[in-house]
């Protein structure tokens, strides 16, 4: 996941205008700290480019925190959220 942040900073063409909205959303359900790239270096590079990093953990919120998804959101000036991938859609019958 951290490699995704770093690669997107290096390979995508980000506008240098400071007032433009630049954001990355990363979603997943494995430990965020896996791999060799330090999340702090990836987030620092994002901050330098004015890019906000938001993370979305697919599962229980507390499990996402245990698996460090909140750290990237916090260091990337973004936010951490979670979704319940097992949630069922509620169907509301349509009547005329």
N, CA, C and O atoms as CSV, one atom per row, in Angstrom:
chain,resi,resn,atom,element,x,y,z
A,1,UNK,N,N,0.820,-1.188,0.000
A,1,UNK,CA,C,0.000,0.000,0.000
A,1,UNK,C,C,0.870,1.261,0.000
A,1,UNK,O,O,0.592,2.233,-0.702
A,2,UNK,N,N,1.914,1.211,0.797
A,2,UNK,CA,C,2.795,2.380,0.858
A,2,UNK,C,C,3.510,2.572,-0.465
A,2,UNK,O,O,3.790,3.698,-0.876
A,3,UNK,N,N,3.804,1.458,-1.129
A,3,UNK,CA,C,4.434,1.538,-2.452
A,3,UNK,C,C,3.494,2.224,-3.436
A,3,UNK,O,O,3.941,2.945,-4.329
A,4,UNK,N,N,2.181,1.998,-3.271
A,4,UNK,CA,C,1.191,2.638,-4.147
A,4,UNK,C,C,1.269,4.158,-4.001
A,4,UNK,O,O,1.232,4.879,-4.999
A,5,UNK,N,N,1.376,4.641,-2.778
A,5,UNK,CA,C,1.482,6.089,-2.547
A,5,UNK,C,C,2.737,6.619,-3.235
A,5,UNK,O,O,2.683,7.595,-3.983
A,6,UNK,N,N,3.856,5.968,-2.975
A,6,UNK,CA,C,5.126,6.433,-3.522
A,6,UNK,C,C,5.126,6.393,-5.052
A,6,UNK,O,O,5.572,7.341,-5.698
A,7,UNK,N,N,4.635,5.312,-5.621
A,7,UNK,CA,C,4.585,5.197,-7.080
A,7,UNK,C,C,3.678,6.253,-7.688
A,7,UNK,O,O,4.008,6.831,-8.723
A,8,UNK,N,N,2.538,6.511,-7.058
A,8,UNK,CA,C,1.623,7.523,-7.602
A,8,UNK,C,C,2.245,8.924,-7.515
A,8,UNK,O,O,1.968,9.774,-8.362
A,9,UNK,N,N,3.073,9.168,-6.507
A,9,UNK,CA,C,3.740,10.466,-6.411
A,9,UNK,C,C,4.803,10.610,-7.491
A,9,UNK,O,O,4.997,11.695,-8.039
A,10,UNK,N,N,5.492,9.512,-7.796
A,10,UNK,CA,C,6.593,9.548,-8.763
A,10,UNK,C,C,6.129,9.459,-10.219
A,10,UNK,O,O,6.741,10.067,-11.097
A,11,UNK,N,N,5.063,8.712,-10.481
A,11,UNK,CA,C,4.717,8.411,-11.863
A,11,UNK,C,C,3.518,9.180,-12.415
A,11,UNK,O,O,3.371,9.293,-13.632
A,12,UNK,N,N,2.669,9.704,-11.552
A,12,UNK,CA,C,1.540,10.495,-12.042
A,12,UNK,C,C,1.971,11.952,-12.182
A,12,UNK,O,O,2.844,12.422,-11.453
A,13,UNK,N,N,1.364,12.649,-13.106
A,13,UNK,CA,C,1.674,14.070,-13.304
A,13,UNK,C,C,0.726,14.900,-12.441
A,13,UNK,O,O,-0.442,15.089,-12.780
A,14,UNK,N,N,1.250,15.386,-11.326
A,14,UNK,CA,C,0.466,16.189,-10.397
A,14,UNK,C,C,0.636,17.660,-10.747
A,14,UNK,O,O,1.754,18.128,-10.962
A,15,UNK,N,N,-0.463,18.377,-10.802
A,15,UNK,CA,C,-0.421,19.818,-11.062
A,15,UNK,C,C,0.268,20.503,-9.885
A,15,UNK,O,O,0.011,20.165,-8.729
A,16,UNK,N,N,1.126,21.447,-10.172
A,16,UNK,CA,C,1.875,22.140,-9.119
A,16,UNK,C,C,1.085,23.271,-8.472
A,16,UNK,O,O,1.525,23.829,-7.467
A,17,UNK,N,N,-0.082,23.622,-9.035
A,17,UNK,CA,C,-0.878,24.722,-8.478
A,17,UNK,C,C,-1.311,24.379,-7.049
A,17,UNK,O,O,-1.942,23.345,-6.830
A,18,UNK,N,N,-0.983,25.225,-6.085
A,18,UNK,CA,C,-1.287,24.913,-4.685
A,18,UNK,C,C,-2.776,24.881,-4.354
A,18,UNK,O,O,-3.164,24.255,-3.367
A,19,UNK,N,N,-3.611,25.529,-5.139
A,19,UNK,CA,C,-5.043,25.564,-4.841
A,19,UNK,C,C,-5.835,24.429,-5.481
A,19,UNK,O,O,-7.030,24.288,-5.221
A,20,UNK,N,N,-5.185,23.620,-6.314
A,20,UNK,CA,C,-5.870,22.486,-6.927
A,20,UNK,C,C,-6.041,21.370,-5.909
A,20,UNK,O,O,-5.167,21.145,-5.072
A,21,UNK,N,N,-7.171,20.672,-5.984
A,21,UNK,CA,C,-7.452,19.558,-5.083
A,21,UNK,C,C,-6.768,18.307,-5.620
A,21,UNK,O,O,-7.079,17.847,-6.719
A,22,UNK,N,N,-5.841,17.761,-4.847
A,22,UNK,CA,C,-5.099,16.566,-5.237
A,22,UNK,C,C,-5.254,15.541,-4.118
A,22,UNK,O,O,-4.924,15.811,-2.963
A,23,UNK,N,N,-5.758,14.366,-4.474
A,23,UNK,CA,C,-6.053,13.373,-3.451
A,23,UNK,C,C,-5.842,11.962,-3.980
A,23,UNK,O,O,-6.026,11.689,-5.166
A,24,UNK,N,N,-5.449,11.068,-3.069
A,24,UNK,CA,C,-5.318,9.647,-3.352
A,24,UNK,C,C,-6.180,8.910,-2.343
A,24,UNK,O,O,-6.147,9.213,-1.150
A,25,UNK,N,N,-6.951,7.943,-2.819
A,25,UNK,CA,C,-7.718,7.051,-1.948
A,25,UNK,C,C,-7.131,5.656,-2.091
A,25,UNK,O,O,-6.994,5.145,-3.202
A,26,UNK,N,N,-6.788,5.046,-0.975
A,26,UNK,CA,C,-6.242,3.689,-0.990
A,26,UNK,C,C,-7.159,2.817,-0.140
A,26,UNK,O,O,-7.445,3.139,1.013
A,27,UNK,N,N,-7.617,1.709,-0.723
A,27,UNK,CA,C,-8.505,0.791,-0.014
A,27,UNK,C,C,-7.897,-0.601,0.006
A,27,UNK,O,O,-7.229,-1.011,-0.943
A,28,UNK,N,N,-8.131,-1.318,1.084
A,28,UNK,CA,C,-7.639,-2.680,1.172
A,28,UNK,C,C,-7.971,-3.308,2.507
A,28,UNK,O,O,-8.666,-2.713,3.331
A,29,UNK,N,N,-7.462,-4.532,2.719
A,29,UNK,CA,C,-7.760,-5.228,3.969
A,29,UNK,C,C,-6.589,-6.049,4.490
A,29,UNK,O,O,-6.786,-6.996,5.251
A,30,UNK,N,N,-5.385,-5.700,4.093
A,30,UNK,CA,C,-4.194,-6.350,4.629
A,30,UNK,C,C,-3.407,-5.324,5.441
A,30,UNK,O,O,-3.657,-4.123,5.332
A,31,UNK,N,N,-2.471,-5.783,6.240
A,31,UNK,CA,C,-1.696,-4.866,7.075
A,31,UNK,C,C,-1.021,-3.802,6.215
A,31,UNK,O,O,-0.337,-4.115,5.241
A,32,UNK,N,N,-1.221,-2.555,6.586
A,32,UNK,CA,C,-0.688,-1.438,5.809
A,32,UNK,C,C,0.834,-1.375,5.853
A,32,UNK,O,O,1.446,-0.786,4.963
A,33,UNK,N,N,1.451,-1.961,6.857
A,33,UNK,CA,C,2.900,-1.848,7.016
A,33,UNK,C,C,3.680,-2.931,6.273
A,33,UNK,O,O,4.899,-3.019,6.421
A,34,UNK,N,N,3.002,-3.750,5.483
A,34,UNK,CA,C,3.744,-4.770,4.730
A,34,UNK,C,C,4.570,-4.111,3.628
A,34,UNK,O,O,4.219,-3.035,3.143
A,35,UNK,N,N,5.656,-4.752,3.237
A,35,UNK,CA,C,6.512,-4.197,2.194
A,35,UNK,C,C,7.715,-3.472,2.777
A,35,UNK,O,O,7.930,-3.462,3.989
A,36,UNK,N,N,8.498,-2.863,1.885
A,36,UNK,CA,C,9.759,-2.263,2.317
A,36,UNK,C,C,9.745,-0.740,2.376
A,36,UNK,O,O,10.667,-0.141,2.931
A,37,UNK,N,N,8.733,-0.110,1.824
A,37,UNK,CA,C,8.668,1.355,1.803
A,37,UNK,C,C,8.100,1.858,3.127
A,37,UNK,O,O,7.066,1.371,3.584
A,38,UNK,N,N,8.764,2.820,3.738
A,38,UNK,CA,C,8.255,3.426,4.973
A,38,UNK,C,C,7.068,4.328,4.635
A,38,UNK,O,O,7.153,5.148,3.722
A,39,UNK,N,N,5.974,4.181,5.361
A,39,UNK,CA,C,4.798,5.011,5.076
A,39,UNK,C,C,5.111,6.483,5.305
A,39,UNK,O,O,4.541,7.345,4.635
A,40,UNK,N,N,6.006,6.785,6.238
A,40,UNK,CA,C,6.327,8.188,6.510
A,40,UNK,C,C,7.023,8.838,5.317
A,40,UNK,O,O,6.776,10.008,5.023
A,41,UNK,N,N,7.885,8.101,4.629
A,41,UNK,CA,C,8.549,8.681,3.457
A,41,UNK,C,C,7.558,8.867,2.316
A,41,UNK,O,O,7.631,9.855,1.585
A,42,UNK,N,N,6.628,7.921,2.158
A,42,UNK,CA,C,5.604,8.047,1.115
A,42,UNK,C,C,4.690,9.233,1.410
A,42,UNK,O,O,4.344,9.991,0.504
A,43,UNK,N,N,4.300,9.394,2.667
A,43,UNK,CA,C,3.421,10.502,3.043
A,43,UNK,C,C,4.139,11.848,2.944
A,43,UNK,O,O,3.533,12.851,2.570
A,44,UNK,N,N,5.408,11.867,3.275
A,44,UNK,CA,C,6.178,13.104,3.149
A,44,UNK,C,C,6.212,13.562,1.697
A,44,UNK,O,O,6.050,14.748,1.413
A,45,UNK,N,N,6.420,12.631,0.789
A,45,UNK,CA,C,6.450,12.966,-0.628
A,45,UNK,C,C,5.079,13.488,-1.074
A,45,UNK,O,O,5.002,14.432,-1.861
A,46,UNK,N,N,4.004,12.881,-0.576
A,46,UNK,CA,C,2.650,13.342,-0.911
A,46,UNK,C,C,2.432,14.762,-0.397
A,46,UNK,O,O,1.899,15.609,-1.113
A,47,UNK,N,N,2.841,15.022,0.837
A,47,UNK,CA,C,2.694,16.367,1.403
A,47,UNK,C,C,3.461,17.398,0.593
A,47,UNK,O,O,2.968,18.503,0.362
A,48,UNK,N,N,4.659,17.045,0.164
A,48,UNK,CA,C,5.475,17.969,-0.635
A,48,UNK,C,C,4.769,18.356,-1.930
A,48,UNK,O,O,4.926,19.475,-2.417
A,49,UNK,N,N,3.995,17.432,-2.484
A,49,UNK,CA,C,3.264,17.701,-3.726
A,49,UNK,C,C,1.869,18.259,-3.463
A,49,UNK,O,O,1.136,18.570,-4.401
A,50,UNK,N,N,1.500,18.387,-2.183
A,50,UNK,CA,C,0.180,18.892,-1.833
A,50,UNK,C,C,-0.928,17.887,-2.052
A,50,UNK,O,O,-2.080,18.266,-2.265
A,51,UNK,N,N,-0.588,16.599,-2.002
A,51,UNK,CA,C,-1.558,15.529,-2.230
A,51,UNK,C,C,-2.045,14.977,-0.893
A,51,UNK,O,O,-1.239,14.641,-0.025
A,52,UNK,N,N,-3.336,14.886,-0.733
A,52,UNK,CA,C,-3.955,14.327,0.463
A,52,UNK,C,C,-4.052,12.810,0.289
A,52,UNK,O,O,-4.438,12.330,-0.776
A,53,UNK,N,N,-3.705,12.065,1.325
A,53,UNK,CA,C,-3.798,10.609,1.291
A,53,UNK,C,C,-4.904,10.164,2.234
A,53,UNK,O,O,-4.839,10.406,3.439
A,54,UNK,N,N,-5.919,9.513,1.681
A,54,UNK,CA,C,-7.020,8.954,2.465
A,54,UNK,C,C,-6.955,7.437,2.386
A,54,UNK,O,O,-6.661,6.878,1.329
A,55,UNK,N,N,-7.228,6.776,3.495
A,55,UNK,CA,C,-7.223,5.320,3.495
A,55,UNK,C,C,-8.601,4.791,3.884
A,55,UNK,O,O,-9.305,5.371,4.710
A,56,UNK,N,N,-8.960,3.666,3.256
A,56,UNK,CA,C,-10.239,3.005,3.529
A,56,UNK,C,C,-9.939,1.535,3.804
A,56,UNK,O,O,-9.495,0.804,2.919
A,57,UNK,N,N,-10.187,1.113,5.040
A,57,UNK,CA,C,-9.995,-0.288,5.394
A,57,UNK,C,C,-11.287,-1.044,5.114
A,57,UNK,O,O,-12.368,-0.612,5.514
A,58,UNK,N,N,-11.170,-2.155,4.435
A,58,UNK,CA,C,-12.340,-2.972,4.105
A,58,UNK,C,C,-12.517,-4.023,5.191
A,58,UNK,O,O,-12.007,-5.138,5.091
A,59,UNK,N,N,-13.249,-3.643,6.226
A,59,UNK,CA,C,-13.475,-4.529,7.366
A,59,UNK,C,C,-13.771,-3.707,8.610
A,59,UNK,O,O,-14.080,-2.518,8.537
A,60,UNK,N,N,-13.668,-4.364,9.737
A,60,UNK,CA,C,-13.946,-3.743,11.028
A,60,UNK,C,C,-12.979,-2.586,11.304
A,60,UNK,O,O,-11.776,-2.704,11.072
A,61,UNK,N,N,-13.517,-1.472,11.799
A,61,UNK,CA,C,-12.701,-0.274,12.039
A,61,UNK,C,C,-11.530,-0.538,12.984
A,61,UNK,O,O,-10.408,-0.111,12.712
A,62,UNK,N,N,-11.779,-1.235,14.083
A,62,UNK,CA,C,-10.706,-1.504,15.046
A,62,UNK,C,C,-9.637,-2.415,14.441
A,62,UNK,O,O,-8.454,-2.273,14.752
A,63,UNK,N,N,-10.042,-3.336,13.591
A,63,UNK,CA,C,-9.069,-4.190,12.910
A,63,UNK,C,C,-8.215,-3.347,11.956
A,63,UNK,O,O,-7.013,-3.576,11.826
A,64,UNK,N,N,-8.842,-2.378,11.295
A,64,UNK,CA,C,-8.104,-1.478,10.414
A,64,UNK,C,C,-7.062,-0.675,11.167
A,64,UNK,O,O,-5.966,-0.434,10.662
A,65,UNK,N,N,-7.409,-0.261,12.380
A,65,UNK,CA,C,-6.451,0.463,13.219
A,65,UNK,C,C,-5.324,-0.484,13.653
A,65,UNK,O,O,-4.155,-0.099,13.647
A,66,UNK,N,N,-5.676,-1.727,14.030
A,66,UNK,CA,C,-4.650,-2.713,14.394
A,66,UNK,C,C,-3.711,-2.986,13.229
A,66,UNK,O,O,-2.537,-3.298,13.425
A,67,UNK,N,N,-4.241,-2.865,12.009
A,67,UNK,CA,C,-3.433,-3.123,10.819
A,67,UNK,C,C,-2.887,-1.822,10.213
A,67,UNK,O,O,-2.475,-1.795,9.054
A,68,UNK,N,N,-2.890,-0.755,11.002
A,68,UNK,CA,C,-2.169,0.494,10.726
A,68,UNK,C,C,-2.712,1.352,9.596
A,68,UNK,O,O,-1.989,2.218,9.102
A,69,UNK,N,N,-3.936,1.156,9.169
A,69,UNK,CA,C,-4.504,1.958,8.075
A,69,UNK,C,C,-4.719,3.402,8.490
A,69,UNK,O,O,-4.730,4.287,7.634
A,70,UNK,N,N,-4.887,3.660,9.758
A,70,UNK,CA,C,-5.087,5.031,10.231
A,70,UNK,C,C,-3.810,5.862,10.129
A,70,UNK,O,O,-3.887,7.084,10.006
A,71,UNK,N,N,-2.649,5.234,10.177
A,71,UNK,CA,C,-1.390,5.975,10.162
A,71,UNK,C,C,-1.183,6.734,8.863
A,71,UNK,O,O,-0.764,7.892,8.890
A,72,UNK,N,N,-1.464,6.116,7.738
A,72,UNK,CA,C,-1.260,6.794,6.454
A,72,UNK,C,C,-2.235,7.946,6.289
A,72,UNK,O,O,-1.862,9.009,5.795
A,73,UNK,N,N,-3.479,7.746,6.698
A,73,UNK,CA,C,-4.449,8.829,6.622
A,73,UNK,C,C,-4.029,10.014,7.460
A,73,UNK,O,O,-4.169,11.162,7.040
A,74,UNK,N,N,-3.514,9.737,8.646
A,74,UNK,CA,C,-3.086,10.814,9.539
A,74,UNK,C,C,-1.843,11.520,9.021
A,74,UNK,O,O,-1.780,12.749,9.051
A,75,UNK,N,N,-0.857,10.776,8.548
A,75,UNK,CA,C,0.378,11.422,8.112
A,75,UNK,C,C,0.219,12.067,6.745
A,75,UNK,O,O,0.999,12.951,6.389
A,76,UNK,N,N,-0.768,11.646,5.977
A,76,UNK,CA,C,-0.981,12.207,4.651
A,76,UNK,C,C,-1.982,13.343,4.633
A,76,UNK,O,O,-2.516,13.677,3.575
A,77,UNK,N,N,-2.249,13.953,5.802
A,77,UNK,CA,C,-3.218,15.050,5.925
A,77,UNK,C,C,-4.614,14.648,5.472
A,77,UNK,O,O,-5.446,15.505,5.171
A,78,UNK,N,N,-4.868,13.361,5.425
A,78,UNK,CA,C,-6.173,12.876,4.994
A,78,UNK,C,C,-6.939,12.265,6.144
A,78,UNK,O,O,-6.818,12.692,7.292
A,79,UNK,N,N,-7.724,11.269,5.822
A,79,UNK,CA,C,-8.522,10.628,6.855
A,79,UNK,C,C,-8.525,9.118,6.662
A,79,UNK,O,O,-8.199,8.599,5.595
A,80,UNK,N,N,-8.901,8.445,7.719
A,80,UNK,CA,C,-9.030,6.995,7.734
A,80,UNK,C,C,-10.498,6.668,7.872
A,80,UNK,O,O,-11.189,7.241,8.714
A,81,UNK,N,N,-10.979,5.752,7.053
A,81,UNK,CA,C,-12.362,5.298,7.136
A,81,UNK,C,C,-12.380,3.785,6.951
A,81,UNK,O,O,-11.384,3.179,6.555
A,82,UNK,N,N,-13.503,3.206,7.240
A,82,UNK,CA,C,-13.652,1.778,6.968
A,82,UNK,C,C,-15.030,1.531,6.370
A,82,UNK,O,O,-15.966,2.308,6.555
A,83,UNK,N,N,-15.117,0.431,5.655
A,83,UNK,CA,C,-16.399,-0.013,5.126
A,83,UNK,C,C,-16.574,-1.477,5.500
A,83,UNK,O,O,-15.593,-2.207,5.645
A,84,UNK,N,N,-17.798,-1.897,5.653
A,84,UNK,CA,C,-18.090,-3.292,5.945
A,84,UNK,C,C,-18.339,-4.005,4.622
A,84,UNK,O,O,-19.398,-3.856,4.013
A,85,UNK,N,N,-17.357,-4.776,4.187
A,85,UNK,CA,C,-17.482,-5.443,2.904
A,85,UNK,C,C,-18.530,-6.547,2.918
A,85,UNK,O,O,-18.904,-7.052,1.860
A,86,UNK,N,N,-19.011,-6.930,4.102
A,86,UNK,CA,C,-20.035,-7.964,4.202
A,86,UNK,C,C,-21.443,-7.396,4.355
A,86,UNK,O,O,-22.410,-8.152,4.454
A,87,UNK,N,N,-21.561,-6.073,4.374
A,87,UNK,CA,C,-22.877,-5.449,4.567
A,87,UNK,C,C,-23.803,-5.784,3.389
A,87,UNK,O,O,-23.372,-5.851,2.238
A,88,UNK,N,N,-25.026,-5.982,3.698
A,88,UNK,CA,C,-26.041,-6.256,2.681
A,88,UNK,C,C,-26.761,-4.961,2.356
A,88,UNK,O,O,-27.040,-4.152,3.241
A,89,UNK,N,N,-27.057,-4.774,1.091
A,89,UNK,CA,C,-27.843,-3.613,0.695
A,89,UNK,C,C,-29.270,-3.791,1.166
A,89,UNK,O,O,-29.836,-4.882,1.109
A,90,UNK,N,N,-29.831,-2.703,1.628
A,90,UNK,CA,C,-31.236,-2.729,2.041
A,90,UNK,C,C,-32.062,-2.367,0.812
A,90,UNK,O,O,-31.869,-1.325,0.186
A,91,UNK,N,N,-32.973,-3.252,0.496
A,91,UNK,CA,C,-33.830,-3.003,-0.664
A,91,UNK,C,C,-35.148,-2.422,-0.173
A,91,UNK,O,O,-35.842,-3.023,0.647
A,92,UNK,N,N,-35.474,-1.269,-0.677
A,92,UNK,CA,C,-36.728,-0.604,-0.326
A,92,UNK,C,C,-37.681,-0.797,-1.508
A,92,UNK,O,O,-37.410,-0.337,-2.618
A,93,UNK,N,N,-38.789,-1.477,-1.258
A,93,UNK,CA,C,-39.720,-1.719,-2.365
A,93,UNK,C,C,-40.277,-0.397,-2.913
A,93,UNK,O,O,-40.600,0.526,-2.166
A,94,UNK,N,N,-40.374,-0.348,-4.207
A,94,UNK,CA,C,-40.896,0.831,-4.877
A,94,UNK,C,C,-42.393,0.632,-5.133
A,94,UNK,O,O,-42.802,-0.337,-5.773
A,95,UNK,N,N,-43.174,1.537,-4.637
A,95,UNK,CA,C,-44.630,1.448,-4.869
A,95,UNK,C,C,-45.069,2.675,-5.640
A,95,UNK,O,O,-44.499,3.758,-5.509
A,96,UNK,N,N,-46.086,2.478,-6.436
A,96,UNK,CA,C,-46.609,3.584,-7.231
A,96,UNK,C,C,-47.824,4.157,-6.558
A,96,UNK,O,O,-48.422,5.105,-7.067
